[in-house]
Amino acid sequence: MSNYGTRVGAIISIEMRVLGIDPGIARTGWGVIEKEKNEARAIAYGCFETPSTKVLAERLRDIHQFVVKLLNTHAPDALSIEDLFFNTNAKTALVVGQARGVVLLAAAQAKIPIISYTPLQVKIAVTGYGRAEKAQVGQMVKTLLKLRVVPKPDDTTDALAIAITHAFSFKR
């Protein structure tokens, strides 16, 4: 179901609804935004956490189920997700890749278009500077979405930044 164009019964015309995801095994940040013309607004956002006391397979199942619920609740036009960034810890990268995989699976099952962005692309889109610090990204997310405070934790802010990147980069 697409939200492009005017919604029946709605007063405003919404161009696009995007679910942004910052995948992780312990914390998966998420944010739903709507774009209308040159403005975006946050619909809902947060951070889904899985306890380290659970085995990996259960944590992955929980992330998948949570994302399925988000997709059903918010009916986004697209899911934007951060590309996997390999740092020095390969073990962490592999586990994050598994979490990213279950998010991609949920979107594919729902037939939602998936678009990936690198951390560099997100920083440039949101701040105009590819080496922006977390605090700069947070302040710009707050400003662009007209929020009272910078969302916490950083995973939530990153997910909103990923959604903003797609909302303002996508060309029909």
Contacts in CASP RR format, 6 or more apart in sequence:
PFRMAT RR
TARGET T0000
AUTHOR 0000-0000-0000
METHOD contacts of the structure
MODEL  1
MSNYGTRVGAIISIEMRVLGIDPGIARTGWGVIEKEKNEARAIAYGCFET
PSTKVLAERLRDIHQFVVKLLNTHAPDALSIEDLFFNTNAKTALVVGQAR
GVVLLAAAQAKIPIISYTPLQVKIAVTGYGRAEKAQVGQMVKTLLKLRVV
PKPDDTTDALAIAITHAFSFKR
1 75 0 8 1.000
2 77 0 8 1.000
3 14 0 8 1.000
3 16 0 8 1.000
3 17 0 8 1.000
3 34 0 8 1.000
3 75 0 8 1.000
3 76 0 8 1.000
3 77 0 8 1.000
4 14 0 8 1.000
4 15 0 8 1.000
4 16 0 8 1.000
4 77 0 8 1.000
4 172 0 8 1.000
5 13 0 8 1.000
5 14 0 8 1.000
5 15 0 8 1.000
6 13 0 8 1.000
6 14 0 8 1.000
7 13 0 8 1.000
7 14 0 8 1.000
12 36 0 8 1.000
13 36 0 8 1.000
14 34 0 8 1.000
14 35 0 8 1.000
14 36 0 8 1.000
15 35 0 8 1.000
15 36 0 8 1.000
15 37 0 8 1.000
16 34 0 8 1.000
16 35 0 8 1.000
16 77 0 8 1.000
16 78 0 8 1.000
16 167 0 8 1.000
16 170 0 8 1.000
17 32 0 8 1.000
17 33 0 8 1.000
17 34 0 8 1.000
17 35 0 8 1.000
17 43 0 8 1.000
17 74 0 8 1.000
17 75 0 8 1.000
17 76 0 8 1.000
17 77 0 8 1.000
18 32 0 8 1.000
18 33 0 8 1.000
18 34 0 8 1.000
18 35 0 8 1.000
18 76 0 8 1.000
18 77 0 8 1.000
18 78 0 8 1.000
18 79 0 8 1.000
18 80 0 8 1.000
18 163 0 8 1.000
18 166 0 8 1.000
18 167 0 8 1.000
19 30 0 8 1.000
19 31 0 8 1.000
19 32 0 8 1.000
19 70 0 8 1.000
19 71 0 8 1.000
19 74 0 8 1.000
19 76 0 8 1.000
19 78 0 8 1.000
19 79 0 8 1.000
19 80 0 8 1.000
19 112 0 8 1.000
19 163 0 8 1.000
20 30 0 8 1.000
20 31 0 8 1.000
20 32 0 8 1.000
20 33 0 8 1.000
20 79 0 8 1.000
20 80 0 8 1.000
20 81 0 8 1.000
20 159 0 8 1.000
20 160 0 8 1.000
20 162 0 8 1.000
20 163 0 8 1.000
20 166 0 8 1.000
21 28 0 8 1.000
21 29 0 8 1.000
21 30 0 8 1.000
21 31 0 8 1.000
21 67 0 8 1.000
21 79 0 8 1.000
21 80 0 8 1.000
21 81 0 8 1.000
21 82 0 8 1.000
21 103 0 8 1.000
21 159 0 8 1.000
21 162 0 8 1.000
22 28 0 8 1.000
22 29 0 8 1.000
22 30 0 8 1.000
22 81 0 8 1.000
22 82 0 8 1.000
22 155 0 8 1.000
22 156 0 8 1.000
22 158 0 8 1.000
22 159 0 8 1.000
22 162 0 8 1.000
23 29 0 8 1.000
23 63 0 8 1.000
23 81 0 8 1.000
23 82 0 8 1.000
23 96 0 8 1.000
23 97 0 8 1.000
23 99 0 8 1.000
23 100 0 8 1.000
23 101 0 8 1.000
23 103 0 8 1.000
24 63 0 8 1.000
24 95 0 8 1.000
24 96 0 8 1.000
24 99 0 8 1.000
24 100 0 8 1.000
24 155 0 8 1.000
25 50 0 8 1.000
25 56 0 8 1.000
25 59 0 8 1.000
25 60 0 8 1.000
25 63 0 8 1.000
25 95 0 8 1.000
25 96 0 8 1.000
25 98 0 8 1.000
25 99 0 8 1.000
26 49 0 8 1.000
26 50 0 8 1.000
26 52 0 8 1.000
27 47 0 8 1.000
27 48 0 8 1.000
27 49 0 8 1.000
27 153 0 8 1.000
27 155 0 8 1.000
28 47 0 8 1.000
28 48 0 8 1.000
28 49 0 8 1.000
28 50 0 8 1.000
28 63 0 8 1.000
28 66 0 8 1.000
28 67 0 8 1.000
28 99 0 8 1.000
28 103 0 8 1.000
28 155 0 8 1.000
29 45 0 8 1.000
29 46 0 8 1.000
29 47 0 8 1.000
29 48 0 8 1.000
29 155 0 8 1.000
29 156 0 8 1.000
29 158 0 8 1.000
29 159 0 8 1.000
30 45 0 8 1.000
30 46 0 8 1.000
30 47 0 8 1.000
30 48 0 8 1.000
30 67 0 8 1.000
30 70 0 8 1.000
30 156 0 8 1.000
30 159 0 8 1.000
31 42 0 8 1.000
31 43 0 8 1.000
31 44 0 8 1.000
31 45 0 8 1.000
31 46 0 8 1.000
31 156 0 8 1.000
31 159 0 8 1.000
31 160 0 8 1.000
31 163 0 8 1.000
32 42 0 8 1.000
32 43 0 8 1.000
32 44 0 8 1.000
32 45 0 8 1.000
32 70 0 8 1.000
32 74 0 8 1.000
32 76 0 8 1.000
32 163 0 8 1.000
33 40 0 8 1.000
33 41 0 8 1.000
33 42 0 8 1.000
33 43 0 8 1.000
33 145 0 8 1.000
33 160 0 8 1.000
33 163 0 8 1.000
33 164 0 8 1.000
33 167 0 8 1.000
34 40 0 8 1.000
34 41 0 8 1.000
34 43 0 8 1.000
35 167 0 8 1.000
35 168 0 8 1.000
40 144 0 8 1.000
40 145 0 8 1.000
40 163 0 8 1.000
40 164 0 8 1.000
40 167 0 8 1.000
40 168 0 8 1.000
41 145 0 8 1.000
41 146 0 8 1.000
42 145 0 8 1.000
42 147 0 8 1.000
42 160 0 8 1.000
43 74 0 8 1.000
44 74 0 8 1.000
45 151 0 8 1.000
45 156 0 8 1.000
45 159 0 8 1.000
45 160 0 8 1.000
46 151 0 8 1.000
46 156 0 8 1.000
46 159 0 8 1.000
47 153 0 8 1.000
47 155 0 8 1.000
47 156 0 8 1.000
48 62 0 8 1.000
48 63 0 8 1.000
48 66 0 8 1.000
50 58 0 8 1.000
50 59 0 8 1.000
50 62 0 8 1.000
50 63 0 8 1.000
51 59 0 8 1.000
54 62 0 8 1.000
56 95 0 8 1.000
56 98 0 8 1.000
59 99 0 8 1.000
60 98 0 8 1.000
60 99 0 8 1.000
60 102 0 8 1.000
61 102 0 8 1.000
63 99 0 8 1.000
63 102 0 8 1.000
63 103 0 8 1.000
64 102 0 8 1.000
64 103 0 8 1.000
64 105 0 8 1.000
64 106 0 8 1.000
67 102 0 8 1.000
67 103 0 8 1.000
67 106 0 8 1.000
67 107 0 8 1.000
68 106 0 8 1.000
68 109 0 8 1.000
68 110 0 8 1.000
71 79 0 8 1.000
71 106 0 8 1.000
71 107 0 8 1.000
71 110 0 8 1.000
71 112 0 8 1.000
72 110 0 8 1.000
76 112 0 8 1.000
77 112 0 8 1.000
77 113 0 8 1.000
78 112 0 8 1.000
78 113 0 8 1.000
78 114 0 8 1.000
78 115 0 8 1.000
78 166 0 8 1.000
78 170 0 8 1.000
79 103 0 8 1.000
79 107 0 8 1.000
79 112 0 8 1.000
79 113 0 8 1.000
79 114 0 8 1.000
79 115 0 8 1.000
80 114 0 8 1.000
80 115 0 8 1.000
80 116 0 8 1.000
80 117 0 8 1.000
80 162 0 8 1.000
80 163 0 8 1.000
80 165 0 8 1.000
80 166 0 8 1.000
81 100 0 8 1.000
81 103 0 8 1.000
81 104 0 8 1.000
81 114 0 8 1.000
81 115 0 8 1.000
81 116 0 8 1.000
81 117 0 8 1.000
81 162 0 8 1.000
82 116 0 8 1.000
82 117 0 8 1.000
82 118 0 8 1.000
82 119 0 8 1.000
82 122 0 8 1.000
82 158 0 8 1.000
82 162 0 8 1.000
83 116 0 8 1.000
83 117 0 8 1.000
83 118 0 8 1.000
83 119 0 8 1.000
84 93 0 8 1.000
84 96 0 8 1.000
84 97 0 8 1.000
84 100 0 8 1.000
85 93 0 8 1.000
85 118 0 8 1.000
85 119 0 8 1.000
86 93 0 8 1.000
87 93 0 8 1.000
104 114 0 8 1.000
107 113 0 8 1.000
107 114 0 8 1.000
108 114 0 8 1.000
115 166 0 8 1.000
115 170 0 8 1.000
117 125 0 8 1.000
117 162 0 8 1.000
117 165 0 8 1.000
117 166 0 8 1.000
117 169 0 8 1.000
120 130 0 8 1.000
121 165 0 8 1.000
121 169 0 8 1.000
122 137 0 8 1.000
122 158 0 8 1.000
122 161 0 8 1.000
122 162 0 8 1.000
122 165 0 8 1.000
123 129 0 8 1.000
123 130 0 8 1.000
123 131 0 8 1.000
123 132 0 8 1.000
123 137 0 8 1.000
123 161 0 8 1.000
124 130 0 8 1.000
125 161 0 8 1.000
125 164 0 8 1.000
125 165 0 8 1.000
125 168 0 8 1.000
125 169 0 8 1.000
126 132 0 8 1.000
126 137 0 8 1.000
126 140 0 8 1.000
126 141 0 8 1.000
126 144 0 8 1.000
126 161 0 8 1.000
126 164 0 8 1.000
126 165 0 8 1.000
127 136 0 8 1.000
127 137 0 8 1.000
127 140 0 8 1.000
129 136 0 8 1.000
132 140 0 8 1.000
134 154 0 8 1.000
134 157 0 8 1.000
137 157 0 8 1.000
137 158 0 8 1.000
137 161 0 8 1.000
138 150 0 8 1.000
138 151 0 8 1.000
138 157 0 8 1.000
138 161 0 8 1.000
139 150 0 8 1.000
140 161 0 8 1.000
141 147 0 8 1.000
141 150 0 8 1.000
141 151 0 8 1.000
141 157 0 8 1.000
141 160 0 8 1.000
141 161 0 8 1.000
141 164 0 8 1.000
142 148 0 8 1.000
142 149 0 8 1.000
142 150 0 8 1.000
142 151 0 8 1.000
144 164 0 8 1.000
145 160 0 8 1.000
145 164 0 8 1.000
150 157 0 8 1.000
151 157 0 8 1.000
151 160 0 8 1.000
END
